[in-house]
Structure formats: structure tokens, C-alpha cells
Amino acid sequence: MPQRDDAAIEVTGFAWVPPFARGHVRDLRVRWALEEIGLDYRTRLISAVERPTSYFGEQPYGQVPYYKEGDVEIFESGAIVLHIAEKDERLLPRDPVGRVRAQTWLISALNSMEPYIMNMVTIDGFCADQEWALLRRPAQVEMMERRLQHLSVALGDKDWLEGRFTVGDLMMVEALRNLSADRLSIPQNLQDYVARGEARPAFQAALAAQLADFVPDEEGVPA
């Protein structure tokens, strides 16, 4: 859906991030959820370099995304995406079993997968030449690959974790996108799973919208 300046929903994101981070800032998850169910939204862009002091009164850690919808104000991408999913059974099934399974996979993505993934991102992306990272990496790779193998078995030959796309798949795919098959062994069914998620029109629209919001360089960042 196109962004509308008068939309009731406002998503806060960054106006600029380094090139390597573009397409990976977590407001993408929120945009994707909104696109999946066809809800218009507007964006409020803040500086990632000098975050406004007032913003910490909304988001205690100064991170993005932040979500406003009337009197509803939410931080943390998982909480925001769950709130959006509540609006439409295309993301969160109405039957009790399907509902809790989708919620379980979303929490699994955030709690059981993402901490391992972000450890890998830190080691390979930010600290690759540091001695501690070189020493830590083999054990971290072993843990990450073991966790990926467990997820691979759970997915099996299904397109989606519960047989149909849910908010759990949205969050799991978005977390897994941060891994590179060039740096560790990722089961093929998980690589295909991520590719299916990224091929969804709603994901493509969300990604294009996030990339379009970034200014060319840090000097253009609004304070």
C-alpha cells in the first residue's frame, strides 16, 4: 500500500543508516505486516546519529520502530507486529490452535533464533578482525548451525512453519535474512524458506518503502 501522510498509523524509522544496514532496520518488519493486510501508514523519520532527546520518552532505548495508532503507542518490533496481526486472520489465524502456534513461532524467532543470529552478525560484521571474535567464532558457528538444523527439521518440506503463512513466518524470515550462507552452513530448505518470504509482494513493497525513505548521506539526516 502506498504511504499516506494522513494515514492513522505512524511508524517511526531512521532517515539514514549505513549502506550495509539498509533493508535490515527493524521497522521493515512493521511495514511488512502492514503491507500483508493492506493498511496505509505514514512514516516519521528520526536521526540514527543524534537521536532526539524527546524520543527516549517514547522509546526508552532510542531504537526503531515506534508505532502510533490513535491512543495506542507501542515499542519493540515483536509487540508491534503482534498488534497488527490481531487485526486480520491472514497474519494471525482465528482458530485457537492456529493462533497460539503463530504466536509461538513469532516468539521463537525473537527468543530462540535472533540472539544467536545477532551474535553472528556482531562477530562477522563488526568485530571480525578482533581477537576475541576470532576465538569465539567456531563455538558460535557450532551453536548457530545446530539451532538452524533444529528449525530445518521443524519446517521439513512445508512452505511455511504451520503450512500457511502467518505472523510467525514473517518474523522468522525477517530474522533469518541477517545470516549469510557464505559464512556458515544454512540448510537448503531454510534458504528456500527465506527466499519465499522475500518474494512475497508485501515484503517487496515494504522493502522498497524503507529504502525510499533513506536520505543519500548522513549530512541529510534531520535532527
N, C-alpha and C positions, 0 to 999 in steps of 0.2 A: 504494500500500500504506500502511496506517496505520503511524505511527511506534510503535515498541515500546521501552519503557525497557530491556528485557532483550535487545534485538537485538545481534547480534555486531558489526555495523558501526556506527561512530560518526562523525558528520560534525560538524565544528565550524563554527559560523556566528556572526554578530553578533546580540546581543539587541536592538539598536536601531540604526537608521540614519535619516537624514532622509527625509521622505516621498518626495522625488523619486528616491531610490535604492532604494526598496522594490520588489522584483521584479527587481532588476538585480544584486544581490550574487552573486558567482560560486559560492557554494555551491549556487545554483539549478541549475547545470549538473550537479553531482554528484547532487543529488536527482532530477533528470530522468532521468539514466542509470539510477539505481536503480529508479525507477518503471517505466521501459520494460521491465525484465526481472523486475519483481516481487519485489525484495529489500527486506526490512524493514531499518530503520535507526533509530538514536536520534540526537538532536542534543545537542551541548554548546554552550552559548551563552556568549560572552565579550563584554566591553565593547569597543565600537569607539572609545570616547573615551579610556579609560585601560586599555590592553591589559595583561593580567597579565605581569609580567616573566618569569615562568616559561614563558610561551607562546613567547617568542622562542627558547627551547631546542628547540622542536618545529618552528616555522615561522620561519625566520631573519628574515623581513621583518615578522612580526606580522600577516600578512594571513590571510584565509579564502578557501577552505576548507582544512581539515586533515582527514585521513581515517585512521581506525584500524580495523583488522580483524585481531584476534589480534596476531601479531608484526609485521604489515605496517602501516607508518606512512608516509604519503605527503603531500607538499605540492605545490602547483601543480595547478590545475584540469585542465589537459590530461593530466598524468600520472595523476591520479586517475580521470578518465573513461576513459582507455585501459585502466587496470587493471580497471575494472568491465566494460568492453566485452569483455575477454578471456573473461569468464565465459559469454557467450551469443551465439550467432550472429545473434540478432535485432539486435544492435548491430555486431558485427564478423564478417563472413562467414568461413566456414571455408575456402573455396577460396582458393588463394594470390593470385590476381589481385584478387578482390574484397576480400580482406583488406588488401593494400597500398594499394589505391585508397581505401578508407575511411580508413586511417591517413593517407594523403597529404592528403585533404581536411580532416581534423582539424588537421594541421599548417598547412595553407594558411589555415584560419580564424584560427589563432593568430599566424602569422608574416606572411602576405601581406595580411590584411584588418584584423585587430584593431588594429594600431598606427595605421593610418590612421583607423579609427573612433574610437579614443580621442583622437587629436588633434582630431577634430571635436568630440567631447564636451567636451574641455578648452576649446576656443575658444568654442563656443556656449553651454556650460552653466556654465562657471566664470569665464571671462575675457572675456565678450562686450563689455564696455564699456572694456576696456583697449586702449590704442593699438596695442600690438604685435599683439594678436589681430585688430583691425580691418585692420591692414596684411597680416597673414599669411593671413587667411581666403580671399581669392579664389584664391590659389595652392593652398591646401589643398583647397578645394572642387573645383578642377580635377583634382587628383590623386585625390581620393576618387571622383569621378564616373567618371573613366577606369577606376579599379580595379573599380568596380561594373559598368561596361559589359563588361569582360572576363569577370567572373563571370556576368553575364547571358547572354553568348554560350555559356559552358560549360554552363550549366543548360539553355538552349534551352526546349523545350516539355515537358521532363520534370517530373514531380512532385518528384523527388529527384535529386541530383547524379549518382548512378550507377544511377538507375532504381528503386532501392528504398531505403528509409530505413536509414541507417547512423549510426554514431557521428560520421562526418564531417558529416552533415547536422545532427545535434544541436548540434555545436559551431559550425557556420556560422550556423545560425538564431539561436543564442543571442548570437553576436557582432553580427549584423545588427540585432537588436532595439534596439540602442542608437542607431540612426540614425532621423531623422525626415524623412519625405517633405515636410514643410512647410519644411524648411531647405535641401534640396538635391534634385536630380533622382535618383530611385531607379527603375530600370526596373520596369515593371509585373510582369514575371514574378518578380522578386525580392521585390516586395511580396507577391505571392500565395504565394510560397515560404515566407516568414516566417509568413504567416497560417496556412498548412497546419501548420507546425511548432507554432505556438501553440495550434492546435485539437486537437492530439493529447491524448487523455485523460491520458497520463503527464505531459505538460507542465503541464496544468491542475492535476493533483494536486500536482506539485512546487511550483508557484507558490503554491497555497493553503497548503501546509505552511510555506513560507518566510514568507509574510505572517502566518500564525497565530503564528509564533514571536516576532515583534517585540512588545516592550512598548510601551505608548502613548507614552511620552516618555522623554527622556534620563535623568530622575531615577530611573527604574526599572531602569536598567542595572546588572546585577551587576558587582562589581569583579573 
